Structures are given as structure tokens and as C-alpha cells.
Amino acid sequence: MPARTPINASTAADKLIALGKQIRAHRKALRISATAAAEAAGVSRVTLYRIESDEPSVTMGAYLNAMEAQGMDFGIIKPTGLAADAPNENRKG
């Protein structure tokens, strides 16, 4: 069964495109070659090219590896009030 397309697929693709452009711009600002950046991220040069060139088929892990290798922070903000934040009454400890 093929995967379902998310409702806001164009929005997600737009965000990945913007993220790829930011990764490329940051790499260029640091004057790091694409080959060196790819090696540091543990991805192939082709994968880094795909990240920087608007190809949304690359895994999110590869994006995060590319960012980490360049010292970029993804800036994930933990939502408050989630069930996971509440104490688990069934947990012994």
C-alpha cells in the first residue's frame, strides 16, 4: 500500500526546501566544501546535494546530520501540557 500524502504536503515540502537552502547558505558562510560537509555529516556527497537542492526524498535524519556537522541547531521546542509530561500513576519507582 502506498503511503498517504499529508494534507499539507506543499507546506512540508516548502519547509524542507527552505531548510536545505539554510544548510547550504550556512555551509557556504563557513567556507566548507560540500565534500567535507558530507563526510562530517556521515552522508554521501549526493545526499548532501539532494538536501541542498530541494529534493524532499531525503530522510529527516540526513538533514539533522548535515545541520549537526555544521554546528546548526534545529531549535525544537518541547510543547507543554502533553500527557508525556504528566507523572505516570502506573509507574513504580
GUDREN-443107 format. One line per field, with one value per residue (C-alpha): residue number from 1; residue in one letter; x, y, z. Coordinates in pm, whole numbers, plus 50000, padded with zeros to 5 digits. Example, Ala and Ser with C-alpha at 12.3 -4.5 7.8 and 13.67 -1.06 7.14 Angstrom:
<pts>
pos (1,2) $
code (A,S) $
x (51230,51367) $
y (49550,49894) $
z (50780,50714) $
</pts>
This chain:
<pts>
pos (1,2,3,4,5,6,7,8,9,10,11,12,13,14,15,16,17,18,19,20,21,22,23,24,25,26,27,28,29,30,31,32,33,34,35,36,37,38,39,40,41,42,43,44,45,46,47,48,49,50,51,52,53,54,55,56,57,58,59,60,61,62,63,64,65,66,67,68,69,70,71,72,73,74,75,76,77,78,79,80,81,82,83,84,85,86,87,88,89,90,91,92,93) $
code (M,P,A,R,T,P,I,N,A,S,T,A,A,D,K,L,I,A,L,G,K,Q,I,R,A,H,R,K,A,L,R,I,S,A,T,A,A,A,E,A,A,G,V,S,R,V,T,L,Y,R,I,E,S,D,E,P,S,V,T,M,G,A,Y,L,N,A,M,E,A,Q,G,M,D,F,G,I,I,K,P,T,G,L,A,A,D,A,P,N,E,N,R,K,G) $
x (50000,50147,50198,49933,50024,49997,49722,49974,50233,50319,50378,50606,50794,50831,50980,51227,51328,51387,51581,51801,51874,51966,52200,52370,52398,52548,52799,52899,52933,53166,53358,53325,53335,53038,53262,53396,53047,52908,53192,53145,52771,52824,52625,52724,52804,52497,52274,52409,52343,51985,51939,52067,51883,51518,51473,51233,51304,51596,51533,51498,51789,52016,51903,51975,52318,52407,52299,52484,52804,52792,52701,52346,52062,51723,51554,51292,51067,50910,50536,50398,50096,50141,50039,50405,50489,50243,50353,50263,50045,50121,50498,50673,50986) $
y (50000,50339,50598,50863,51217,51453,51713,51998,51828,52150,52326,52046,52048,52426,52393,52127,52347,52640,52418,52289,52643,52741,52442,52533,52902,52816,52577,52845,53106,52870,52812,52436,52227,52007,51702,51792,51873,51545,51345,51522,51451,51086,51115,51084,51388,51304,51307,51647,51772,51645,51819,52147,52114,52091,51714,51618,51245,51268,51144,51391,51218,51317,51679,51670,51510,51782,52050,51894,51865,52240,52330,52430,52392,52270,52459,52208,52349,52096,52153,52188,52011,51683,51356,51250,51542,51431,51185,50827,50687,50331,50380,50232,50397) $
z (50000,49903,50171,50201,50107,50405,50383,50383,50161,49982,50314,50433,50101,50123,50471,50355,50063,50299,50540,50258,50146,50503,50534,50205,50297,50635,50476,50225,50501,50687,50364,50398,50082,50007,50021,50366,50496,50366,50524,50858,50846,50760,50438,50076,49866,49657,49968,50072,49719,49744,50080,49942,49610,49704,49683,49964,49932,50177,50531,50813,50984,50697,50730,51103,51047,50796,51042,51335,51133,51073,51430,51343,51593,51479,51762,51864,52132,52366,52394,52744,52882,52698,52859,52847,53077,53342,53610,53527,53805,53695,53711,54013,54127) $
</pts>
